[in-house]
Amino acid sequence: MQLFPNKKHLNSRETEWIEGAKRGERRAQKAIYDLLSAKMFAVCLRYMGEREAAEDILQDGFVTLFSKLDSYSGEGSFEGWARKIFVNTALMSLRKKDALKNSEDVDAAWNITSDDPTAIQRIGYDELLKMIAALPPGFRTVFNMYVIEGYSHKEIAEALGISETTSRSQLQRARTLLQTRIKERH
C-alpha cells in the first residue's frame, strides 16, 4: 500500500524517501536533503540576509523537518510543506533577535512609483537577491513574506506580532529602498 495513494504531485521516488525518512533511514534523509537544500537555503538567505545565519537556519530547519515528518499528510506539495517549516524557522530566529524592534506604525503607506519602469529589467536575478538580502531585517522579512511567499498583511502581522499597518509600512519602505538602490546602480 502506498502512503499517499491519491497524491499525484509526489513521484514514487519522493514517496519512498519520505517513508524511509519517517523510519529514520539516513539514506532517505540524505536524498530529501539533496532534493531540498539548495531551494531552502535560498529561502533562508532571503530571510536572514547573510550566509552564516542562513546556514544555521537551514540546519535548524532540516532538524525540524525530520522531527515533524510524521505530520506531513501528503496534502499539497512536499516542497511547499517544507518551505513553511524553513520560513517559520527563520521567523522564529528573527523574533528571538527582535529584528522588528525598530518597526514603526505608519498610518498611510507612501505611494511611490518608479519613474523608470525598465530599471528592474536591467538588473540580474542574483543582483536583485543581494539587494533584498541587504535590506534591514524588518523590511526584508515583510518583503519576503508578502512578495515572495504570498502571505497577506494579516498573516504577516499575526506571525510577527506586529500590526497590519506596520506590515504595510515595512513593505512600502522595503519597496522604496529597493527602487532607490536599483536606480542608483543603473
mmCIF file of the C-alpha atoms, coordinates in Angstrom:
data_MODEL
# 
_entry.id   MODEL 
# 
loop_
_atom_site.group_PDB 
_atom_site.id 
_atom_site.type_symbol 
_atom_site.label_atom_id 
_atom_site.label_alt_id 
_atom_site.label_comp_id 
_atom_site.label_asym_id 
_atom_site.label_entity_id 
_atom_site.label_seq_id 
_atom_site.pdbx_PDB_ins_code 
_atom_site.Cartn_x 
_atom_site.Cartn_y 
_atom_site.Cartn_z 
_atom_site.occupancy 
_atom_site.B_iso_or_equiv 
_atom_site.pdbx_formal_charge 
_atom_site.auth_seq_id 
_atom_site.auth_comp_id 
_atom_site.auth_asym_id 
_atom_site.auth_atom_id 
_atom_site.pdbx_PDB_model_num 
ATOM 1   C CA . MET A 1 1   ? 0.000  0.000  0.000   1.00 0.00 ? 1   MET A CA 1 
ATOM 2   C CA . GLN A 1 2   ? 1.331  3.421  -0.968  1.00 0.00 ? 2   GLN A CA 1 
ATOM 3   C CA . LEU A 1 3   ? 1.481  6.017  1.812   1.00 0.00 ? 3   LEU A CA 1 
ATOM 4   C CA . PHE A 1 4   ? -0.054 8.819  -0.295  1.00 0.00 ? 4   PHE A CA 1 
ATOM 5   C CA . PRO A 1 5   ? -2.161 6.950  -2.917  1.00 0.00 ? 5   PRO A CA 1 
ATOM 6   C CA . ASN A 1 6   ? -4.176 9.922  -4.212  1.00 0.00 ? 6   ASN A CA 1 
ATOM 7   C CA . LYS A 1 7   ? -1.345 12.429 -4.390  1.00 0.00 ? 7   LYS A CA 1 
ATOM 8   C CA . LYS A 1 8   ? -0.218 12.912 -7.979  1.00 0.00 ? 8   LYS A CA 1 
ATOM 9   C CA . HIS A 1 9   ? 2.305  15.631 -7.072  1.00 0.00 ? 9   HIS A CA 1 
ATOM 10  C CA . LEU A 1 10  ? 4.631  13.146 -5.342  1.00 0.00 ? 10  LEU A CA 1 
ATOM 11  C CA . ASN A 1 11  ? 6.569  10.811 -7.559  1.00 0.00 ? 11  ASN A CA 1 
ATOM 12  C CA . SER A 1 12  ? 7.252  7.289  -6.346  1.00 0.00 ? 12  SER A CA 1 
ATOM 13  C CA . ARG A 1 13  ? 10.869 8.138  -5.528  1.00 0.00 ? 13  ARG A CA 1 
ATOM 14  C CA . GLU A 1 14  ? 9.867  11.056 -3.276  1.00 0.00 ? 14  GLU A CA 1 
ATOM 15  C CA . THR A 1 15  ? 7.216  8.926  -1.582  1.00 0.00 ? 15  THR A CA 1 
ATOM 16  C CA . GLU A 1 16  ? 9.828  6.253  -0.943  1.00 0.00 ? 16  GLU A CA 1 
ATOM 17  C CA . TRP A 1 17  ? 12.230 8.829  0.516   1.00 0.00 ? 17  TRP A CA 1 
ATOM 18  C CA . ILE A 1 18  ? 9.567  10.274 2.801   1.00 0.00 ? 18  ILE A CA 1 
ATOM 19  C CA . GLU A 1 19  ? 8.537  6.830  4.023   1.00 0.00 ? 19  GLU A CA 1 
ATOM 20  C CA . GLY A 1 20  ? 12.206 5.900  4.589   1.00 0.00 ? 20  GLY A CA 1 
ATOM 21  C CA . ALA A 1 21  ? 12.978 9.146  6.397   1.00 0.00 ? 21  ALA A CA 1 
ATOM 22  C CA . LYS A 1 22  ? 9.999  8.575  8.683   1.00 0.00 ? 22  LYS A CA 1 
ATOM 23  C CA . ARG A 1 23  ? 11.631 5.270  9.629   1.00 0.00 ? 23  ARG A CA 1 
ATOM 24  C CA . GLY A 1 24  ? 14.879 7.128  10.355  1.00 0.00 ? 24  GLY A CA 1 
ATOM 25  C CA . GLU A 1 25  ? 16.771 5.825  7.310   1.00 0.00 ? 25  GLU A CA 1 
ATOM 26  C CA . ARG A 1 26  ? 19.826 8.057  6.781   1.00 0.00 ? 26  ARG A CA 1 
ATOM 27  C CA . ARG A 1 27  ? 19.944 7.414  3.024   1.00 0.00 ? 27  ARG A CA 1 
ATOM 28  C CA . ALA A 1 28  ? 16.348 8.620  2.635   1.00 0.00 ? 28  ALA A CA 1 
ATOM 29  C CA . GLN A 1 29  ? 17.058 11.680 4.797   1.00 0.00 ? 29  GLN A CA 1 
ATOM 30  C CA . LYS A 1 30  ? 20.108 12.481 2.661   1.00 0.00 ? 30  LYS A CA 1 
ATOM 31  C CA . ALA A 1 31  ? 18.004 12.162 -0.502  1.00 0.00 ? 31  ALA A CA 1 
ATOM 32  C CA . ILE A 1 32  ? 15.454 14.631 0.902   1.00 0.00 ? 32  ILE A CA 1 
ATOM 33  C CA . TYR A 1 33  ? 18.270 16.945 1.951   1.00 0.00 ? 33  TYR A CA 1 
ATOM 34  C CA . ASP A 1 34  ? 19.771 16.780 -1.548  1.00 0.00 ? 34  ASP A CA 1 
ATOM 35  C CA . LEU A 1 35  ? 16.354 17.417 -3.098  1.00 0.00 ? 35  LEU A CA 1 
ATOM 36  C CA . LEU A 1 36  ? 15.528 20.463 -0.963  1.00 0.00 ? 36  LEU A CA 1 
ATOM 37  C CA . SER A 1 37  ? 18.719 22.005 0.410   1.00 0.00 ? 37  SER A CA 1 
ATOM 38  C CA . ALA A 1 38  ? 19.519 24.435 -2.412  1.00 0.00 ? 38  ALA A CA 1 
ATOM 39  C CA . LYS A 1 39  ? 15.974 25.801 -2.621  1.00 0.00 ? 39  LYS A CA 1 
ATOM 40  C CA . MET A 1 40  ? 15.559 26.015 1.132   1.00 0.00 ? 40  MET A CA 1 
ATOM 41  C CA . PHE A 1 41  ? 18.959 27.684 1.519   1.00 0.00 ? 41  PHE A CA 1 
ATOM 42  C CA . ALA A 1 42  ? 17.741 30.378 -0.876  1.00 0.00 ? 42  ALA A CA 1 
ATOM 43  C CA . VAL A 1 43  ? 14.655 30.834 1.326   1.00 0.00 ? 43  VAL A CA 1 
ATOM 44  C CA . CYS A 1 44  ? 16.814 31.044 4.462   1.00 0.00 ? 44  CYS A CA 1 
ATOM 45  C CA . LEU A 1 45  ? 19.204 33.514 2.830   1.00 0.00 ? 45  LEU A CA 1 
ATOM 46  C CA . ARG A 1 46  ? 16.341 35.760 1.748   1.00 0.00 ? 46  ARG A CA 1 
ATOM 47  C CA . TYR A 1 47  ? 15.104 35.999 5.321   1.00 0.00 ? 47  TYR A CA 1 
ATOM 48  C CA . MET A 1 48  ? 18.392 36.121 7.188   1.00 0.00 ? 48  MET A CA 1 
ATOM 49  C CA . GLY A 1 49  ? 20.347 38.300 4.769   1.00 0.00 ? 49  GLY A CA 1 
ATOM 50  C CA . GLU A 1 50  ? 23.736 36.739 5.442   1.00 0.00 ? 50  GLU A CA 1 
ATOM 51  C CA . ARG A 1 51  ? 25.196 33.371 4.556   1.00 0.00 ? 51  ARG A CA 1 
ATOM 52  C CA . GLU A 1 52  ? 26.277 32.231 8.024   1.00 0.00 ? 52  GLU A CA 1 
ATOM 53  C CA . ALA A 1 53  ? 22.875 32.927 9.593   1.00 0.00 ? 53  ALA A CA 1 
ATOM 54  C CA . ALA A 1 54  ? 21.139 31.270 6.623   1.00 0.00 ? 54  ALA A CA 1 
ATOM 55  C CA . GLU A 1 55  ? 23.277 28.148 7.072   1.00 0.00 ? 55  GLU A CA 1 
ATOM 56  C CA . ASP A 1 56  ? 22.250 27.976 10.736  1.00 0.00 ? 56  ASP A CA 1 
ATOM 57  C CA . ILE A 1 57  ? 18.577 28.299 9.795   1.00 0.00 ? 57  ILE A CA 1 
ATOM 58  C CA . LEU A 1 58  ? 18.972 25.670 7.073   1.00 0.00 ? 58  LEU A CA 1 
ATOM 59  C CA . GLN A 1 59  ? 20.375 23.221 9.627   1.00 0.00 ? 59  GLN A CA 1 
ATOM 60  C CA . ASP A 1 60  ? 17.689 24.025 12.196  1.00 0.00 ? 60  ASP A CA 1 
ATOM 61  C CA . GLY A 1 61  ? 15.024 23.761 9.503   1.00 0.00 ? 61  GLY A CA 1 
ATOM 62  C CA . PHE A 1 62  ? 16.109 20.277 8.494   1.00 0.00 ? 62  PHE A CA 1 
ATOM 63  C CA . VAL A 1 63  ? 16.154 19.152 12.135  1.00 0.00 ? 63  VAL A CA 1 
ATOM 64  C CA . THR A 1 64  ? 12.584 20.422 12.443  1.00 0.00 ? 64  THR A CA 1 
ATOM 65  C CA . LEU A 1 65  ? 11.553 18.917 9.099   1.00 0.00 ? 65  LEU A CA 1 
ATOM 66  C CA . PHE A 1 66  ? 12.762 15.443 10.032  1.00 0.00 ? 66  PHE A CA 1 
ATOM 67  C CA . SER A 1 67  ? 11.252 15.644 13.514  1.00 0.00 ? 67  SER A CA 1 
ATOM 68  C CA . LYS A 1 68  ? 7.864  16.685 12.060  1.00 0.00 ? 68  LYS A CA 1 
ATOM 69  C CA . LEU A 1 69  ? 7.857  14.427 9.014   1.00 0.00 ? 69  LEU A CA 1 
ATOM 70  C CA . ASP A 1 70  ? 5.072  12.319 10.516  1.00 0.00 ? 70  ASP A CA 1 
ATOM 71  C CA . SER A 1 71  ? 2.796  15.366 10.338  1.00 0.00 ? 71  SER A CA 1 
ATOM 72  C CA . TYR A 1 72  ? 3.116  15.588 6.541   1.00 0.00 ? 72  TYR A CA 1 
ATOM 73  C CA . SER A 1 73  ? -0.191 14.190 5.341   1.00 0.00 ? 73  SER A CA 1 
ATOM 74  C CA . GLY A 1 74  ? 0.502  14.250 1.636   1.00 0.00 ? 74  GLY A CA 1 
ATOM 75  C CA . GLU A 1 75  ? -1.844 17.200 1.149   1.00 0.00 ? 75  GLU A CA 1 
ATOM 76  C CA . GLY A 1 76  ? -0.234 19.803 -1.061  1.00 0.00 ? 76  GLY A CA 1 
ATOM 77  C CA . SER A 1 77  ? 3.303  19.641 -2.330  1.00 0.00 ? 77  SER A CA 1 
ATOM 78  C CA . PHE A 1 78  ? 6.035  18.286 -0.102  1.00 0.00 ? 78  PHE A CA 1 
ATOM 79  C CA . GLU A 1 79  ? 8.281  21.167 -1.112  1.00 0.00 ? 79  GLU A CA 1 
ATOM 80  C CA . GLY A 1 80  ? 5.582  23.677 -0.125  1.00 0.00 ? 80  GLY A CA 1 
ATOM 81  C CA . TRP A 1 81  ? 5.141  21.954 3.226   1.00 0.00 ? 81  TRP A CA 1 
ATOM 82  C CA . ALA A 1 82  ? 8.915  22.008 3.768   1.00 0.00 ? 82  ALA A CA 1 
ATOM 83  C CA . ARG A 1 83  ? 9.143  25.686 2.739   1.00 0.00 ? 83  ARG A CA 1 
ATOM 84  C CA . LYS A 1 84  ? 6.723  26.617 5.528   1.00 0.00 ? 84  LYS A CA 1 
ATOM 85  C CA . ILE A 1 85  ? 9.000  24.902 8.032   1.00 0.00 ? 85  ILE A CA 1 
ATOM 86  C CA . PHE A 1 86  ? 12.031 26.859 6.845   1.00 0.00 ? 86  PHE A CA 1 
ATOM 87  C CA . VAL A 1 87  ? 10.147 30.172 6.753   1.00 0.00 ? 87  VAL A CA 1 
ATOM 88  C CA . ASN A 1 88  ? 8.846  29.559 10.275  1.00 0.00 ? 88  ASN A CA 1 
ATOM 89  C CA . THR A 1 89  ? 12.332 28.604 11.484  1.00 0.00 ? 89  THR A CA 1 
ATOM 90  C CA . ALA A 1 90  ? 13.712 31.853 10.056  1.00 0.00 ? 90  ALA A CA 1 
ATOM 91  C CA . LEU A 1 91  ? 10.861 33.881 11.560  1.00 0.00 ? 91  LEU A CA 1 
ATOM 92  C CA . MET A 1 92  ? 11.412 32.326 14.994  1.00 0.00 ? 92  MET A CA 1 
ATOM 93  C CA . SER A 1 93  ? 15.066 33.289 14.796  1.00 0.00 ? 93  SER A CA 1 
ATOM 94  C CA . LEU A 1 94  ? 14.231 36.846 13.758  1.00 0.00 ? 94  LEU A CA 1 
ATOM 95  C CA . ARG A 1 95  ? 11.712 37.141 16.603  1.00 0.00 ? 95  ARG A CA 1 
ATOM 96  C CA . LYS A 1 96  ? 14.349 35.942 19.086  1.00 0.00 ? 96  LYS A CA 1 
ATOM 97  C CA . LYS A 1 97  ? 16.707 38.614 17.774  1.00 0.00 ? 97  LYS A CA 1 
ATOM 98  C CA . ASP A 1 98  ? 13.845 41.140 17.896  1.00 0.00 ? 98  ASP A CA 1 
ATOM 99  C CA . ALA A 1 99  ? 14.569 42.111 14.298  1.00 0.00 ? 99  ALA A CA 1 
ATOM 100 C CA . LEU A 1 100 ? 11.417 44.203 14.101  1.00 0.00 ? 100 LEU A CA 1 
ATOM 101 C CA . LYS A 1 101 ? 12.089 46.220 17.252  1.00 0.00 ? 101 LYS A CA 1 
ATOM 102 C CA . ASN A 1 102 ? 12.657 49.344 15.162  1.00 0.00 ? 102 ASN A CA 1 
ATOM 103 C CA . SER A 1 103 ? 9.408  48.935 13.215  1.00 0.00 ? 103 SER A CA 1 
ATOM 104 C CA . GLU A 1 104 ? 7.051  51.850 13.322  1.00 0.00 ? 104 GLU A CA 1 
ATOM 105 C CA . ASP A 1 105 ? 3.327  52.066 12.729  1.00 0.00 ? 105 ASP A CA 1 
ATOM 106 C CA . VAL A 1 106 ? 2.611  54.405 9.862   1.00 0.00 ? 106 VAL A CA 1 
ATOM 107 C CA . ASP A 1 107 ? -0.974 55.434 9.237   1.00 0.00 ? 107 ASP A CA 1 
ATOM 108 C CA . ALA A 1 108 ? -0.620 55.511 5.481   1.00 0.00 ? 108 ALA A CA 1 
ATOM 109 C CA . ALA A 1 109 ? 1.986  53.841 3.332   1.00 0.00 ? 109 ALA A CA 1 
ATOM 110 C CA . TRP A 1 110 ? 3.750  56.078 0.859   1.00 0.00 ? 110 TRP A CA 1 
ATOM 111 C CA . ASN A 1 111 ? 2.649  55.873 -2.756  1.00 0.00 ? 111 ASN A CA 1 
ATOM 112 C CA . ILE A 1 112 ? 5.966  55.760 -4.580  1.00 0.00 ? 112 ILE A CA 1 
ATOM 113 C CA . THR A 1 113 ? 6.131  54.851 -8.225  1.00 0.00 ? 113 THR A CA 1 
ATOM 114 C CA . SER A 1 114 ? 9.196  54.313 -10.293 1.00 0.00 ? 114 SER A CA 1 
ATOM 115 C CA . ASP A 1 115 ? 9.957  56.906 -12.962 1.00 0.00 ? 115 ASP A CA 1 
ATOM 116 C CA . ASP A 1 116 ? 11.993 54.253 -14.769 1.00 0.00 ? 116 ASP A CA 1 
ATOM 117 C CA . PRO A 1 117 ? 9.944  51.056 -15.152 1.00 0.00 ? 117 PRO A CA 1 
ATOM 118 C CA . THR A 1 118 ? 12.768 49.384 -17.076 1.00 0.00 ? 118 THR A CA 1 
ATOM 119 C CA . ALA A 1 119 ? 15.334 49.733 -14.282 1.00 0.00 ? 119 ALA A CA 1 
ATOM 120 C CA . ILE A 1 120 ? 14.284 46.403 -12.788 1.00 0.00 ? 120 ILE A CA 1 
ATOM 121 C CA . GLN A 1 121 ? 14.741 44.787 -16.207 1.00 0.00 ? 121 GLN A CA 1 
ATOM 122 C CA . ARG A 1 122 ? 18.389 45.849 -16.318 1.00 0.00 ? 122 ARG A CA 1 
ATOM 123 C CA . ILE A 1 123 ? 19.459 44.044 -13.182 1.00 0.00 ? 123 ILE A CA 1 
ATOM 124 C CA . GLY A 1 124 ? 20.006 40.329 -12.846 1.00 0.00 ? 124 GLY A CA 1 
ATOM 125 C CA . TYR A 1 125 ? 18.267 37.910 -10.524 1.00 0.00 ? 125 TYR A CA 1 
ATOM 126 C CA . ASP A 1 126 ? 21.366 37.453 -8.352  1.00 0.00 ? 126 ASP A CA 1 
ATOM 127 C CA . GLU A 1 127 ? 21.858 41.192 -8.015  1.00 0.00 ? 127 GLU A CA 1 
ATOM 128 C CA . LEU A 1 128 ? 18.217 41.646 -7.008  1.00 0.00 ? 128 LEU A CA 1 
ATOM 129 C CA . LEU A 1 129 ? 18.534 38.895 -4.381  1.00 0.00 ? 129 LEU A CA 1 
ATOM 130 C CA . LYS A 1 130 ? 21.624 40.631 -2.989  1.00 0.00 ? 130 LYS A CA 1 
ATOM 131 C CA . MET A 1 131 ? 19.690 43.888 -2.758  1.00 0.00 ? 131 MET A CA 1 
ATOM 132 C CA . ILE A 1 132 ? 16.845 42.143 -0.935  1.00 0.00 ? 132 ILE A CA 1 
ATOM 133 C CA . ALA A 1 133 ? 19.328 40.479 1.422   1.00 0.00 ? 133 ALA A CA 1 
ATOM 134 C CA . ALA A 1 134 ? 20.846 43.887 2.205   1.00 0.00 ? 134 ALA A CA 1 
ATOM 135 C CA . LEU A 1 135 ? 17.519 45.328 3.375   1.00 0.00 ? 135 LEU A CA 1 
ATOM 136 C CA . PRO A 1 136 ? 17.144 45.943 7.124   1.00 0.00 ? 136 PRO A CA 1 
ATOM 137 C CA . PRO A 1 137 ? 15.746 42.806 8.825   1.00 0.00 ? 137 PRO A CA 1 
ATOM 138 C CA . GLY A 1 138 ? 12.208 44.119 9.327   1.00 0.00 ? 138 GLY A CA 1 
ATOM 139 C CA . PHE A 1 139 ? 11.888 45.340 5.747   1.00 0.00 ? 139 PHE A CA 1 
ATOM 140 C CA . ARG A 1 140 ? 13.436 42.147 4.363   1.00 0.00 ? 140 ARG A CA 1 
ATOM 141 C CA . THR A 1 141 ? 11.195 39.865 6.412   1.00 0.00 ? 141 THR A CA 1 
ATOM 142 C CA . VAL A 1 142 ? 7.948  41.541 5.446   1.00 0.00 ? 142 VAL A CA 1 
ATOM 143 C CA . PHE A 1 143 ? 9.050  41.879 1.806   1.00 0.00 ? 143 PHE A CA 1 
ATOM 144 C CA . ASN A 1 144 ? 9.864  38.173 1.597   1.00 0.00 ? 144 ASN A CA 1 
ATOM 145 C CA . MET A 1 145 ? 6.659  37.097 3.294   1.00 0.00 ? 145 MET A CA 1 
ATOM 146 C CA . TYR A 1 146 ? 4.411  39.321 1.185   1.00 0.00 ? 146 TYR A CA 1 
ATOM 147 C CA . VAL A 1 147 ? 6.067  39.440 -2.221  1.00 0.00 ? 147 VAL A CA 1 
ATOM 148 C CA . ILE A 1 148 ? 7.781  36.077 -2.427  1.00 0.00 ? 148 ILE A CA 1 
ATOM 149 C CA . GLU A 1 149 ? 5.829  33.773 -0.103  1.00 0.00 ? 149 GLU A CA 1 
ATOM 150 C CA . GLY A 1 150 ? 2.413  35.339 -0.748  1.00 0.00 ? 150 GLY A CA 1 
ATOM 151 C CA . TYR A 1 151 ? 1.314  35.956 2.850   1.00 0.00 ? 151 TYR A CA 1 
ATOM 152 C CA . SER A 1 152 ? -1.371 38.585 3.483   1.00 0.00 ? 152 SER A CA 1 
ATOM 153 C CA . HIS A 1 153 ? -0.659 41.552 5.763   1.00 0.00 ? 153 HIS A CA 1 
ATOM 154 C CA . LYS A 1 154 ? -2.988 39.995 8.330   1.00 0.00 ? 154 LYS A CA 1 
ATOM 155 C CA . GLU A 1 155 ? -0.999 36.731 8.265   1.00 0.00 ? 155 GLU A CA 1 
ATOM 156 C CA . ILE A 1 156 ? 2.297  38.628 8.487   1.00 0.00 ? 156 ILE A CA 1 
ATOM 157 C CA . ALA A 1 157 ? 1.035  40.681 11.420  1.00 0.00 ? 157 ALA A CA 1 
ATOM 158 C CA . GLU A 1 158 ? -0.034 37.533 13.279  1.00 0.00 ? 158 GLU A CA 1 
ATOM 159 C CA . ALA A 1 159 ? 3.216  35.681 12.516  1.00 0.00 ? 159 ALA A CA 1 
ATOM 160 C CA . LEU A 1 160 ? 5.472  38.548 13.569  1.00 0.00 ? 160 LEU A CA 1 
ATOM 161 C CA . GLY A 1 161 ? 3.410  40.037 16.388  1.00 0.00 ? 161 GLY A CA 1 
ATOM 162 C CA . ILE A 1 162 ? 3.067  43.411 14.668  1.00 0.00 ? 162 ILE A CA 1 
ATOM 163 C CA . SER A 1 163 ? 0.081  45.376 13.387  1.00 0.00 ? 163 SER A CA 1 
ATOM 164 C CA . GLU A 1 164 ? -1.167 45.137 9.810   1.00 0.00 ? 164 GLU A CA 1 
ATOM 165 C CA . THR A 1 165 ? -0.304 48.805 9.403   1.00 0.00 ? 165 THR A CA 1 
ATOM 166 C CA . THR A 1 166 ? 3.291  48.090 10.410  1.00 0.00 ? 166 THR A CA 1 
ATOM 167 C CA . SER A 1 167 ? 3.408  45.249 7.903   1.00 0.00 ? 167 SER A CA 1 
ATOM 168 C CA . ARG A 1 168 ? 2.171  47.554 5.148   1.00 0.00 ? 168 ARG A CA 1 
ATOM 169 C CA . SER A 1 169 ? 4.602  50.319 6.058   1.00 0.00 ? 169 SER A CA 1 
ATOM 170 C CA . GLN A 1 170 ? 7.549  47.895 6.241   1.00 0.00 ? 170 GLN A CA 1 
ATOM 171 C CA . LEU A 1 171 ? 6.641  46.552 2.792   1.00 0.00 ? 171 LEU A CA 1 
ATOM 172 C CA . GLN A 1 172 ? 6.332  50.021 1.307   1.00 0.00 ? 172 GLN A CA 1 
ATOM 173 C CA . ARG A 1 173 ? 9.617  51.123 2.841   1.00 0.00 ? 173 ARG A CA 1 
ATOM 174 C CA . ALA A 1 174 ? 11.319 47.977 1.509   1.00 0.00 ? 174 ALA A CA 1 
ATOM 175 C CA . ARG A 1 175 ? 9.963  48.662 -1.980  1.00 0.00 ? 175 ARG A CA 1 
ATOM 176 C CA . THR A 1 176 ? 11.032 52.294 -1.824  1.00 0.00 ? 176 THR A CA 1 
ATOM 177 C CA . LEU A 1 177 ? 14.524 51.379 -0.658  1.00 0.00 ? 177 LEU A CA 1 
ATOM 178 C CA . LEU A 1 178 ? 14.846 48.717 -3.377  1.00 0.00 ? 178 LEU A CA 1 
ATOM 179 C CA . GLN A 1 179 ? 13.681 51.183 -6.024  1.00 0.00 ? 179 GLN A CA 1 
ATOM 180 C CA . THR A 1 180 ? 16.235 53.728 -4.824  1.00 0.00 ? 180 THR A CA 1 
ATOM 181 C CA . ARG A 1 181 ? 19.061 51.191 -4.861  1.00 0.00 ? 181 ARG A CA 1 
ATOM 182 C CA . ILE A 1 182 ? 18.085 49.945 -8.313  1.00 0.00 ? 182 ILE A CA 1 
ATOM 183 C CA . LYS A 1 183 ? 18.039 53.498 -9.686  1.00 0.00 ? 183 LYS A CA 1 
ATOM 184 C CA . GLU A 1 184 ? 21.425 54.233 -8.079  1.00 0.00 ? 184 GLU A CA 1 
ATOM 185 C CA . ARG A 1 185 ? 23.025 51.201 -9.720  1.00 0.00 ? 185 ARG A CA 1 
ATOM 186 C CA . HIS A 1 186 ? 21.510 51.696 -13.126 1.00 0.00 ? 186 HIS A CA 1 
# 
